[in-house]
Amino acid sequence: KDKILQLLAEKEMTVTELANTLGISKATVSHHIENLQKEGLVKVAREERVKNFIRKYYPLAIPNGNVSKVVIE
């Protein structure tokens, strides 16, 4: 989860982009994103329809983008 937060602090990304960057499955990333959303750390910024899929872009939902404080806690 920490690596996901660090990446999203730099720019919003999709689950696929995160999975490719981290070298882990999309299912694993989706699981972590779901938990981070429940914790209020990540949100859906926008959605794009690509063929029959909806691509969701996730940024941090942390005021001032203070990731280090959240990651430490």
mmCIF file of the N, C-alpha and C atoms, coordinates in Angstrom:
data_MODEL
# 
_entry.id   MODEL 
# 
loop_
_atom_site.group_PDB 
_atom_site.id 
_atom_site.type_symbol 
_atom_site.label_atom_id 
_atom_site.label_alt_id 
_atom_site.label_comp_id 
_atom_site.label_asym_id 
_atom_site.label_entity_id 
_atom_site.label_seq_id 
_atom_site.pdbx_PDB_ins_code 
_atom_site.Cartn_x 
_atom_site.Cartn_y 
_atom_site.Cartn_z 
_atom_site.occupancy 
_atom_site.B_iso_or_equiv 
_atom_site.pdbx_formal_charge 
_atom_site.auth_seq_id 
_atom_site.auth_comp_id 
_atom_site.auth_asym_id 
_atom_site.auth_atom_id 
_atom_site.pdbx_PDB_model_num 
ATOM 1   N N  . LYS A 1 1  ? 0.826   -1.202 0.000   1.00 0.00 ? 1  LYS A N  1 
ATOM 2   C CA . LYS A 1 1  ? 0.000   0.000  0.000   1.00 0.00 ? 1  LYS A CA 1 
ATOM 3   C C  . LYS A 1 1  ? 0.862   1.255  0.000   1.00 0.00 ? 1  LYS A C  1 
ATOM 4   N N  . ASP A 1 2  ? 1.985   1.209  0.686   1.00 0.00 ? 2  ASP A N  1 
ATOM 5   C CA . ASP A 1 2  ? 2.844   2.387  0.754   1.00 0.00 ? 2  ASP A CA 1 
ATOM 6   C C  . ASP A 1 2  ? 3.343   2.802  -0.623  1.00 0.00 ? 2  ASP A C  1 
ATOM 7   N N  . LYS A 1 3  ? 3.736   1.824  -1.441  1.00 0.00 ? 3  LYS A N  1 
ATOM 8   C CA . LYS A 1 3  ? 4.246   2.132  -2.777  1.00 0.00 ? 3  LYS A CA 1 
ATOM 9   C C  . LYS A 1 3  ? 3.146   2.731  -3.644  1.00 0.00 ? 3  LYS A C  1 
ATOM 10  N N  . ILE A 1 4  ? 1.927   2.227  -3.488  1.00 0.00 ? 4  ILE A N  1 
ATOM 11  C CA . ILE A 1 4  ? 0.799   2.773  -4.242  1.00 0.00 ? 4  ILE A CA 1 
ATOM 12  C C  . ILE A 1 4  ? 0.589   4.231  -3.853  1.00 0.00 ? 4  ILE A C  1 
ATOM 13  N N  . LEU A 1 5  ? 0.613   4.525  -2.571  1.00 0.00 ? 5  LEU A N  1 
ATOM 14  C CA . LEU A 1 5  ? 0.445   5.905  -2.109  1.00 0.00 ? 5  LEU A CA 1 
ATOM 15  C C  . LEU A 1 5  ? 1.548   6.807  -2.650  1.00 0.00 ? 5  LEU A C  1 
ATOM 16  N N  . GLN A 1 6  ? 2.762   6.315  -2.656  1.00 0.00 ? 6  GLN A N  1 
ATOM 17  C CA . GLN A 1 6  ? 3.880   7.117  -3.165  1.00 0.00 ? 6  GLN A CA 1 
ATOM 18  C C  . GLN A 1 6  ? 3.711   7.420  -4.648  1.00 0.00 ? 6  GLN A C  1 
ATOM 19  N N  . LEU A 1 7  ? 3.284   6.433  -5.428  1.00 0.00 ? 7  LEU A N  1 
ATOM 20  C CA . LEU A 1 7  ? 3.067   6.648  -6.856  1.00 0.00 ? 7  LEU A CA 1 
ATOM 21  C C  . LEU A 1 7  ? 1.926   7.629  -7.103  1.00 0.00 ? 7  LEU A C  1 
ATOM 22  N N  . LEU A 1 8  ? 0.836   7.481  -6.340  1.00 0.00 ? 8  LEU A N  1 
ATOM 23  C CA . LEU A 1 8  ? -0.312  8.360  -6.529  1.00 0.00 ? 8  LEU A CA 1 
ATOM 24  C C  . LEU A 1 8  ? -0.035  9.769  -6.035  1.00 0.00 ? 8  LEU A C  1 
ATOM 25  N N  . ALA A 1 9  ? 0.968   9.936  -5.192  1.00 0.00 ? 9  ALA A N  1 
ATOM 26  C CA . ALA A 1 9  ? 1.360   11.278 -4.754  1.00 0.00 ? 9  ALA A CA 1 
ATOM 27  C C  . ALA A 1 9  ? 1.996   12.042 -5.912  1.00 0.00 ? 9  ALA A C  1 
ATOM 28  N N  . GLU A 1 10 ? 2.600   11.306 -6.839  1.00 0.00 ? 10 GLU A N  1 
ATOM 29  C CA . GLU A 1 10 ? 3.251   11.928 -7.984  1.00 0.00 ? 10 GLU A CA 1 
ATOM 30  C C  . GLU A 1 10 ? 2.258   12.282 -9.076  1.00 0.00 ? 10 GLU A C  1 
ATOM 31  N N  . LYS A 1 11 ? 1.303   11.377 -9.341  1.00 0.00 ? 11 LYS A N  1 
ATOM 32  C CA . LYS A 1 11 ? 0.289   11.622 -10.377 1.00 0.00 ? 11 LYS A CA 1 
ATOM 33  C C  . LYS A 1 11 ? -0.834  10.609 -10.232 1.00 0.00 ? 11 LYS A C  1 
ATOM 34  N N  . GLU A 1 12 ? -2.007  10.959 -10.771 1.00 0.00 ? 12 GLU A N  1 
ATOM 35  C CA . GLU A 1 12 ? -3.107  10.002 -10.734 1.00 0.00 ? 12 GLU A CA 1 
ATOM 36  C C  . GLU A 1 12 ? -2.810  8.887  -11.730 1.00 0.00 ? 12 GLU A C  1 
ATOM 37  N N  . MET A 1 13 ? -3.230  7.684  -11.366 1.00 0.00 ? 13 MET A N  1 
ATOM 38  C CA . MET A 1 13 ? -2.953  6.512  -12.190 1.00 0.00 ? 13 MET A CA 1 
ATOM 39  C C  . MET A 1 13 ? -4.139  5.563  -12.159 1.00 0.00 ? 13 MET A C  1 
ATOM 40  N N  . THR A 1 14 ? -4.198  4.684  -13.156 1.00 0.00 ? 14 THR A N  1 
ATOM 41  C CA . THR A 1 14 ? -5.224  3.642  -13.188 1.00 0.00 ? 14 THR A CA 1 
ATOM 42  C C  . THR A 1 14 ? -4.673  2.391  -12.498 1.00 0.00 ? 14 THR A C  1 
ATOM 43  N N  . VAL A 1 15 ? -5.571  1.451  -12.233 1.00 0.00 ? 15 VAL A N  1 
ATOM 44  C CA . VAL A 1 15 ? -5.158  0.180  -11.634 1.00 0.00 ? 15 VAL A CA 1 
ATOM 45  C C  . VAL A 1 15 ? -4.146  -0.519 -12.541 1.00 0.00 ? 15 VAL A C  1 
ATOM 46  N N  . THR A 1 16 ? -4.385  -0.504 -13.835 1.00 0.00 ? 16 THR A N  1 
ATOM 47  C CA . THR A 1 16 ? -3.475  -1.144 -14.789 1.00 0.00 ? 16 THR A CA 1 
ATOM 48  C C  . THR A 1 16 ? -2.099  -0.494 -14.758 1.00 0.00 ? 16 THR A C  1 
ATOM 49  N N  . GLU A 1 17 ? -2.055  0.835  -14.738 1.00 0.00 ? 17 GLU A N  1 
ATOM 50  C CA . GLU A 1 17 ? -0.768  1.534  -14.686 1.00 0.00 ? 17 GLU A CA 1 
ATOM 51  C C  . GLU A 1 17 ? -0.010  1.193  -13.396 1.00 0.00 ? 17 GLU A C  1 
ATOM 52  N N  . LEU A 1 18 ? -0.735  1.172  -12.291 1.00 0.00 ? 18 LEU A N  1 
ATOM 53  C CA . LEU A 1 18 ? -0.106  0.820  -11.013 1.00 0.00 ? 18 LEU A CA 1 
ATOM 54  C C  . LEU A 1 18 ? 0.429   -0.612 -11.038 1.00 0.00 ? 18 LEU A C  1 
ATOM 55  N N  . ALA A 1 19 ? -0.373  -1.541 -11.544 1.00 0.00 ? 19 ALA A N  1 
ATOM 56  C CA . ALA A 1 19 ? 0.034   -2.945 -11.603 1.00 0.00 ? 19 ALA A CA 1 
ATOM 57  C C  . ALA A 1 19 ? 1.288   -3.110 -12.459 1.00 0.00 ? 19 ALA A C  1 
ATOM 58  N N  . ASN A 1 20 ? 1.318   -2.452 -13.616 1.00 0.00 ? 20 ASN A N  1 
ATOM 59  C CA . ASN A 1 20 ? 2.478   -2.556 -14.506 1.00 0.00 ? 20 ASN A CA 1 
ATOM 60  C C  . ASN A 1 20 ? 3.716   -1.934 -13.869 1.00 0.00 ? 20 ASN A C  1 
ATOM 61  N N  . THR A 1 21 ? 3.565   -0.804 -13.226 1.00 0.00 ? 21 THR A N  1 
ATOM 62  C CA . THR A 1 21 ? 4.699   -0.118 -12.594 1.00 0.00 ? 21 THR A CA 1 
ATOM 63  C C  . THR A 1 21 ? 5.261   -0.933 -11.430 1.00 0.00 ? 21 THR A C  1 
ATOM 64  N N  . LEU A 1 22 ? 4.367   -1.530 -10.645 1.00 0.00 ? 22 LEU A N  1 
ATOM 65  C CA . LEU A 1 22 ? 4.786   -2.276 -9.460  1.00 0.00 ? 22 LEU A CA 1 
ATOM 66  C C  . LEU A 1 22 ? 5.114   -3.741 -9.742  1.00 0.00 ? 22 LEU A C  1 
ATOM 67  N N  . GLY A 1 23 ? 4.719   -4.220 -10.908 1.00 0.00 ? 23 GLY A N  1 
ATOM 68  C CA . GLY A 1 23 ? 4.984   -5.617 -11.258 1.00 0.00 ? 23 GLY A CA 1 
ATOM 69  C C  . GLY A 1 23 ? 4.131   -6.598 -10.458 1.00 0.00 ? 23 GLY A C  1 
ATOM 70  N N  . ILE A 1 24 ? 2.898   -6.184 -10.122 1.00 0.00 ? 24 ILE A N  1 
ATOM 71  C CA . ILE A 1 24 ? 1.978   -7.061 -9.401  1.00 0.00 ? 24 ILE A CA 1 
ATOM 72  C C  . ILE A 1 24 ? 0.659   -7.140 -10.176 1.00 0.00 ? 24 ILE A C  1 
ATOM 73  N N  . SER A 1 25 ? -0.215  -8.033 -9.776  1.00 0.00 ? 25 SER A N  1 
ATOM 74  C CA . SER A 1 25 ? -1.461  -8.239 -10.520 1.00 0.00 ? 25 SER A CA 1 
ATOM 75  C C  . SER A 1 25 ? -2.438  -7.088 -10.311 1.00 0.00 ? 25 SER A C  1 
ATOM 76  N N  . LYS A 1 26 ? -3.318  -6.918 -11.308 1.00 0.00 ? 26 LYS A N  1 
ATOM 77  C CA . LYS A 1 26 ? -4.358  -5.897 -11.197 1.00 0.00 ? 26 LYS A CA 1 
ATOM 78  C C  . LYS A 1 26 ? -5.302  -6.221 -10.048 1.00 0.00 ? 26 LYS A C  1 
ATOM 79  N N  . ALA A 1 27 ? -5.526  -7.508 -9.790  1.00 0.00 ? 27 ALA A N  1 
ATOM 80  C CA . ALA A 1 27 ? -6.409  -7.911 -8.690  1.00 0.00 ? 27 ALA A CA 1 
ATOM 81  C C  . ALA A 1 27 ? -5.834  -7.447 -7.352  1.00 0.00 ? 27 ALA A C  1 
ATOM 82  N N  . THR A 1 28 ? -4.530  -7.588 -7.181  1.00 0.00 ? 28 THR A N  1 
ATOM 83  C CA . THR A 1 28 ? -3.880  -7.157 -5.943  1.00 0.00 ? 28 THR A CA 1 
ATOM 84  C C  . THR A 1 28 ? -3.974  -5.641 -5.788  1.00 0.00 ? 28 THR A C  1 
ATOM 85  N N  . VAL A 1 29 ? -3.710  -4.921 -6.878  1.00 0.00 ? 29 VAL A N  1 
ATOM 86  C CA . VAL A 1 29 ? -3.805  -3.456 -6.834  1.00 0.00 ? 29 VAL A CA 1 
ATOM 87  C C  . VAL A 1 29 ? -5.240  -3.040 -6.520  1.00 0.00 ? 29 VAL A C  1 
ATOM 88  N N  . SER A 1 30 ? -6.206  -3.669 -7.166  1.00 0.00 ? 30 SER A N  1 
ATOM 89  C CA . SER A 1 30 ? -7.618  -3.332 -6.920  1.00 0.00 ? 30 SER A CA 1 
ATOM 90  C C  . SER A 1 30 ? -7.988  -3.538 -5.463  1.00 0.00 ? 30 SER A C  1 
ATOM 91  N N  . HIS A 1 31 ? -7.503  -4.614 -4.885  1.00 0.00 ? 31 HIS A N  1 
ATOM 92  C CA . HIS A 1 31 ? -7.764  -4.896 -3.467  1.00 0.00 ? 31 HIS A CA 1 
ATOM 93  C C  . HIS A 1 31 ? -7.205  -3.772 -2.590  1.00 0.00 ? 31 HIS A C  1 
ATOM 94  N N  . HIS A 1 32 ? -5.976  -3.375 -2.847  1.00 0.00 ? 32 HIS A N  1 
ATOM 95  C CA . HIS A 1 32 ? -5.363  -2.306 -2.058  1.00 0.00 ? 32 HIS A CA 1 
ATOM 96  C C  . HIS A 1 32 ? -6.060  -0.965 -2.284  1.00 0.00 ? 32 HIS A C  1 
ATOM 97  N N  . ILE A 1 33 ? -6.428  -0.685 -3.528  1.00 0.00 ? 33 ILE A N  1 
ATOM 98  C CA . ILE A 1 33 ? -7.128  0.570  -3.840  1.00 0.00 ? 33 ILE A CA 1 
ATOM 99  C C  . ILE A 1 33 ? -8.460  0.625  -3.094  1.00 0.00 ? 33 ILE A C  1 
ATOM 100 N N  . GLU A 1 34 ? -9.168  -0.494 -3.078  1.00 0.00 ? 34 GLU A N  1 
ATOM 101 C CA . GLU A 1 34 ? -10.448 -0.561 -2.374  1.00 0.00 ? 34 GLU A CA 1 
ATOM 102 C C  . GLU A 1 34 ? -10.259 -0.239 -0.886  1.00 0.00 ? 34 GLU A C  1 
ATOM 103 N N  . ASN A 1 35 ? -9.235  -0.825 -0.282  1.00 0.00 ? 35 ASN A N  1 
ATOM 104 C CA . ASN A 1 35 ? -8.955  -0.548 1.131   1.00 0.00 ? 35 ASN A CA 1 
ATOM 105 C C  . ASN A 1 35 ? -8.546  0.908  1.348   1.00 0.00 ? 35 ASN A C  1 
ATOM 106 N N  . LEU A 1 36 ? -7.737  1.439  0.450   1.00 0.00 ? 36 LEU A N  1 
ATOM 107 C CA . LEU A 1 36 ? -7.303  2.833  0.572   1.00 0.00 ? 36 LEU A CA 1 
ATOM 108 C C  . LEU A 1 36 ? -8.481  3.793  0.414   1.00 0.00 ? 36 LEU A C  1 
ATOM 109 N N  . GLN A 1 37 ? -9.445  3.431  -0.430  1.00 0.00 ? 37 GLN A N  1 
ATOM 110 C CA . GLN A 1 37 ? -10.654 4.245  -0.580  1.00 0.00 ? 37 GLN A CA 1 
ATOM 111 C C  . GLN A 1 37 ? -11.464 4.231  0.714   1.00 0.00 ? 37 GLN A C  1 
ATOM 112 N N  . LYS A 1 38 ? -11.611 3.060  1.315   1.00 0.00 ? 38 LYS A N  1 
ATOM 113 C CA . LYS A 1 38 ? -12.353 2.943  2.573   1.00 0.00 ? 38 LYS A CA 1 
ATOM 114 C C  . LYS A 1 38 ? -11.702 3.774  3.675   1.00 0.00 ? 38 LYS A C  1 
ATOM 115 N N  . GLU A 1 39 ? -10.361 3.856  3.632   1.00 0.00 ? 39 GLU A N  1 
ATOM 116 C CA . GLU A 1 39 ? -9.628  4.633  4.627   1.00 0.00 ? 39 GLU A CA 1 
ATOM 117 C C  . GLU A 1 39 ? -9.634  6.126  4.301   1.00 0.00 ? 39 GLU A C  1 
ATOM 118 N N  . GLY A 1 40 ? -10.157 6.485  3.131   1.00 0.00 ? 40 GLY A N  1 
ATOM 119 C CA . GLY A 1 40 ? -10.232 7.887  2.741   1.00 0.00 ? 40 GLY A CA 1 
ATOM 120 C C  . GLY A 1 40 ? -8.932  8.450  2.201   1.00 0.00 ? 40 GLY A C  1 
ATOM 121 N N  . LEU A 1 41 ? -8.008  7.584  1.796   1.00 0.00 ? 41 LEU A N  1 
ATOM 122 C CA . LEU A 1 41 ? -6.705  8.046  1.317   1.00 0.00 ? 41 LEU A CA 1 
ATOM 123 C C  . LEU A 1 41 ? -6.650  8.198  -0.202  1.00 0.00 ? 41 LEU A C  1 
ATOM 124 N N  . VAL A 1 42 ? -7.553  7.518  -0.903  1.00 0.00 ? 42 VAL A N  1 
ATOM 125 C CA . VAL A 1 42 ? -7.580  7.526  -2.361  1.00 0.00 ? 42 VAL A CA 1 
ATOM 126 C C  . VAL A 1 42 ? -9.019  7.746  -2.798  1.00 0.00 ? 42 VAL A C  1 
ATOM 127 N N  . LYS A 1 43 ? -9.182  8.411  -3.946  1.00 0.00 ? 43 LYS A N  1 
ATOM 128 C CA . LYS A 1 43 ? -10.526 8.625  -4.493  1.00 0.00 ? 43 LYS A CA 1 
ATOM 129 C C  . LYS A 1 43 ? -10.486 8.435  -6.000  1.00 0.00 ? 43 LYS A C  1 
ATOM 130 N N  . VAL A 1 44 ? -11.639 8.378  -6.616  1.00 0.00 ? 44 VAL A N  1 
ATOM 131 C CA . VAL A 1 44 ? -11.716 8.317  -8.075  1.00 0.00 ? 44 VAL A CA 1 
ATOM 132 C C  . VAL A 1 44 ? -11.807 9.753  -8.564  1.00 0.00 ? 44 VAL A C  1 
ATOM 133 N N  . ALA A 1 45 ? -10.840 10.169 -9.375  1.00 0.00 ? 45 ALA A N  1 
ATOM 134 C CA . ALA A 1 45 ? -10.828 11.544 -9.881  1.00 0.00 ? 45 ALA A CA 1 
ATOM 135 C C  . ALA A 1 45 ? -11.697 11.668 -11.124 1.00 0.00 ? 45 ALA A C  1 
ATOM 136 N N  . ARG A 1 46 ? -11.583 10.685 -12.000 1.00 0.00 ? 46 ARG A N  1 
ATOM 137 C CA . ARG A 1 46 ? -12.349 10.729 -13.249 1.00 0.00 ? 46 ARG A CA 1 
ATOM 138 C C  . ARG A 1 46 ? -12.447 9.340  -13.829 1.00 0.00 ? 46 ARG A C  1 
ATOM 139 N N  . GLU A 1 47 ? -13.394 9.187  -14.728 1.00 0.00 ? 47 GLU A N  1 
ATOM 140 C CA . GLU A 1 47 ? -13.600 7.906  -15.399 1.00 0.00 ? 47 GLU A CA 1 
ATOM 141 C C  . GLU A 1 47 ? -13.666 8.153  -16.893 1.00 0.00 ? 47 GLU A C  1 
ATOM 142 N N  . GLU A 1 48 ? -13.074 7.257  -17.660 1.00 0.00 ? 48 GLU A N  1 
ATOM 143 C CA . GLU A 1 48 ? -13.132 7.320  -19.118 1.00 0.00 ? 48 GLU A CA 1 
ATOM 144 C C  . GLU A 1 48 ? -13.666 5.997  -19.640 1.00 0.00 ? 48 GLU A C  1 
ATOM 145 N N  . ARG A 1 49 ? -14.549 6.078  -20.611 1.00 0.00 ? 49 ARG A N  1 
ATOM 146 C CA . ARG A 1 49 ? -15.034 4.853  -21.233 1.00 0.00 ? 49 ARG A CA 1 
ATOM 147 C C  . ARG A 1 49 ? -14.118 4.530  -22.412 1.00 0.00 ? 49 ARG A C  1 
ATOM 148 N N  . VAL A 1 50 ? -13.531 3.336  -22.384 1.00 0.00 ? 50 VAL A N  1 
ATOM 149 C CA . VAL A 1 50 ? -12.663 2.870  -23.456 1.00 0.00 ? 50 VAL A CA 1 
ATOM 150 C C  . VAL A 1 50 ? -13.251 1.555  -23.950 1.00 0.00 ? 50 VAL A C  1 
ATOM 151 N N  . LYS A 1 51 ? -13.851 1.602  -25.121 1.00 0.00 ? 51 LYS A N  1 
ATOM 152 C CA . LYS A 1 51 ? -14.590 0.464  -25.670 1.00 0.00 ? 51 LYS A CA 1 
ATOM 153 C C  . LYS A 1 51 ? -15.649 0.044  -24.651 1.00 0.00 ? 51 LYS A C  1 
ATOM 154 N N  . ASN A 1 52 ? -15.572 -1.175 -24.126 1.00 0.00 ? 52 ASN A N  1 
ATOM 155 C CA . ASN A 1 52 ? -16.574 -1.636 -23.161 1.00 0.00 ? 52 ASN A CA 1 
ATOM 156 C C  . ASN A 1 52 ? -16.095 -1.548 -21.719 1.00 0.00 ? 52 ASN A C  1 
ATOM 157 N N  . PHE A 1 53 ? -14.986 -0.865 -21.507 1.00 0.00 ? 53 PHE A N  1 
ATOM 158 C CA . PHE A 1 53 ? -14.415 -0.776 -20.163 1.00 0.00 ? 53 PHE A CA 1 
ATOM 159 C C  . PHE A 1 53 ? -14.476 0.652  -19.649 1.00 0.00 ? 53 PHE A C  1 
ATOM 160 N N  . ILE A 1 54 ? -14.520 0.772  -18.348 1.00 0.00 ? 54 ILE A N  1 
ATOM 161 C CA . ILE A 1 54 ? -14.434 2.087  -17.726 1.00 0.00 ? 54 ILE A CA 1 
ATOM 162 C C  . ILE A 1 54 ? -13.083 2.164  -17.034 1.00 0.00 ? 54 ILE A C  1 
ATOM 163 N N  . ARG A 1 55 ? -12.285 3.131  -17.434 1.00 0.00 ? 55 ARG A N  1 
ATOM 164 C CA . ARG A 1 55 ? -10.956 3.325  -16.858 1.00 0.00 ? 55 ARG A CA 1 
ATOM 165 C C  . ARG A 1 55 ? -11.074 4.394  -15.777 1.00 0.00 ? 55 ARG A C  1 
ATOM 166 N N  . LYS A 1 56 ? -10.718 4.033  -14.552 1.00 0.00 ? 56 LYS A N  1 
ATOM 167 C CA . LYS A 1 56 ? -10.803 4.965  -13.428 1.00 0.00 ? 56 LYS A CA 1 
ATOM 168 C C  . LYS A 1 56 ? -9.409  5.465  -13.071 1.00 0.00 ? 56 LYS A C  1 
ATOM 169 N N  . TYR A 1 57 ? -9.304  6.769  -12.854 1.00 0.00 ? 57 TYR A N  1 
ATOM 170 C CA . TYR A 1 57 ? -8.034  7.377  -12.466 1.00 0.00 ? 57 TYR A CA 1 
ATOM 171 C C  . TYR A 1 57 ? -8.089  7.739  -10.991 1.00 0.00 ? 57 TYR A C  1 
ATOM 172 N N  . TYR A 1 58 ? -7.078  7.298  -10.259 1.00 0.00 ? 58 TYR A N  1 
ATOM 173 C CA . TYR A 1 58 ? -7.028  7.493  -8.815  1.00 0.00 ? 58 TYR A CA 1 
ATOM 174 C C  . TYR A 1 58 ? -5.906  8.454  -8.422  1.00 0.00 ? 58 TYR A C  1 
ATOM 175 N N  . PRO A 1 59 ? -6.249  9.534  -7.717  1.00 0.00 ? 59 PRO A N  1 
ATOM 176 C CA . PRO A 1 59 ? -5.233  10.369 -7.077  1.00 0.00 ? 59 PRO A CA 1 
ATOM 177 C C  . PRO A 1 59 ? -5.329  10.158 -5.565  1.00 0.00 ? 59 PRO A C  1 
ATOM 178 N N  . LEU A 1 60 ? -4.437  10.768 -4.843  1.00 0.00 ? 60 LEU A N  1 
ATOM 179 C CA . LEU A 1 60 ? -4.556  10.756 -3.379  1.00 0.00 ? 60 LEU A CA 1 
ATOM 180 C C  . LEU A 1 60 ? -5.723  11.637 -2.972  1.00 0.00 ? 60 LEU A C  1 
ATOM 181 N N  . ALA A 1 61 ? -6.314  11.318 -1.858  1.00 0.00 ? 61 ALA A N  1 
ATOM 182 C CA . ALA A 1 61 ? -7.397  12.140 -1.313  1.00 0.00 ? 61 ALA A CA 1 
ATOM 183 C C  . ALA A 1 61 ? -6.925  12.799 -0.022  1.00 0.00 ? 61 ALA A C  1 
ATOM 184 N N  . ILE A 1 62 ? -5.631  13.060 0.059   1.00 0.00 ? 62 ILE A N  1 
ATOM 185 C CA . ILE A 1 62 ? -5.034  13.614 1.275   1.00 0.00 ? 62 ILE A CA 1 
ATOM 186 C C  . ILE A 1 62 ? -4.849  15.112 1.089   1.00 0.00 ? 62 ILE A C  1 
ATOM 187 N N  . PRO A 1 63 ? -5.347  15.910 2.013   1.00 0.00 ? 63 PRO A N  1 
ATOM 188 C CA . PRO A 1 63 ? -5.138  17.356 1.905   1.00 0.00 ? 63 PRO A CA 1 
ATOM 189 C C  . PRO A 1 63 ? -3.644  17.676 1.858   1.00 0.00 ? 63 PRO A C  1 
ATOM 190 N N  . ASN A 1 64 ? -3.257  18.565 0.977   1.00 0.00 ? 64 ASN A N  1 
ATOM 191 C CA . ASN A 1 64 ? -1.870  19.017 0.820   1.00 0.00 ? 64 ASN A CA 1 
ATOM 192 C C  . ASN A 1 64 ? -0.936  17.907 0.352   1.00 0.00 ? 64 ASN A C  1 
ATOM 193 N N  . GLY A 1 65 ? -1.469  16.742 0.027   1.00 0.00 ? 65 GLY A N  1 
ATOM 194 C CA . GLY A 1 65 ? -0.640  15.657 -0.477  1.00 0.00 ? 65 GLY A CA 1 
ATOM 195 C C  . GLY A 1 65 ? 0.467   15.224 0.486   1.00 0.00 ? 65 GLY A C  1 
ATOM 196 N N  . ASN A 1 66 ? 0.227   15.331 1.785   1.00 0.00 ? 66 ASN A N  1 
ATOM 197 C CA . ASN A 1 66 ? 1.246   15.004 2.776   1.00 0.00 ? 66 ASN A CA 1 
ATOM 198 C C  . ASN A 1 66 ? 1.316   13.492 2.978   1.00 0.00 ? 66 ASN A C  1 
ATOM 199 N N  . VAL A 1 67 ? 1.942   12.807 2.034   1.00 0.00 ? 67 VAL A N  1 
ATOM 200 C CA . VAL A 1 67 ? 1.996   11.358 2.032   1.00 0.00 ? 67 VAL A CA 1 
ATOM 201 C C  . VAL A 1 67 ? 2.861   10.833 3.178   1.00 0.00 ? 67 VAL A C  1 
ATOM 202 N N  . SER A 1 68 ? 3.982   11.474 3.399   1.00 0.00 ? 68 SER A N  1 
ATOM 203 C CA . SER A 1 68 ? 4.915   10.953 4.400   1.00 0.00 ? 68 SER A CA 1 
ATOM 204 C C  . SER A 1 68 ? 4.264   10.834 5.761   1.00 0.00 ? 68 SER A C  1 
ATOM 205 N N  . LYS A 1 69 ? 3.446   11.792 6.112   1.00 0.00 ? 69 LYS A N  1 
ATOM 206 C CA . LYS A 1 69 ? 2.763   11.731 7.425   1.00 0.00 ? 69 LYS A CA 1 
ATOM 207 C C  . LYS A 1 69 ? 1.812   10.538 7.474   1.00 0.00 ? 69 LYS A C  1 
ATOM 208 N N  . VAL A 1 70 ? 1.054   10.309 6.405   1.00 0.00 ? 70 VAL A N  1 
ATOM 209 C CA . VAL A 1 70 ? 0.088   9.220  6.369   1.00 0.00 ? 70 VAL A CA 1 
ATOM 210 C C  . VAL A 1 70 ? 0.807   7.869  6.358   1.00 0.00 ? 70 VAL A C  1 
ATOM 211 N N  . VAL A 1 71 ? 1.857   7.757  5.567   1.00 0.00 ? 71 VAL A N  1 
ATOM 212 C CA . VAL A 1 71 ? 2.584   6.490  5.454   1.00 0.00 ? 71 VAL A CA 1 
ATOM 213 C C  . VAL A 1 71 ? 3.213   6.127  6.806   1.00 0.00 ? 71 VAL A C  1 
ATOM 214 N N  . ILE A 1 72 ? 3.736   7.123  7.494   1.00 0.00 ? 72 ILE A N  1 
ATOM 215 C CA . ILE A 1 72 ? 4.349   6.866  8.804   1.00 0.00 ? 72 ILE A CA 1 
ATOM 216 C C  . ILE A 1 72 ? 3.301   6.411  9.805   1.00 0.00 ? 72 ILE A C  1 
ATOM 217 N N  . GLU A 1 73 ? 2.134   7.020  9.778   1.00 0.00 ? 73 GLU A N  1 
ATOM 218 C CA . GLU A 1 73 ? 1.064   6.657  10.696  1.00 0.00 ? 73 GLU A CA 1 
ATOM 219 C C  . GLU A 1 73 ? 0.548   5.288  10.351  1.00 0.00 ? 73 GLU A C  1 
# 
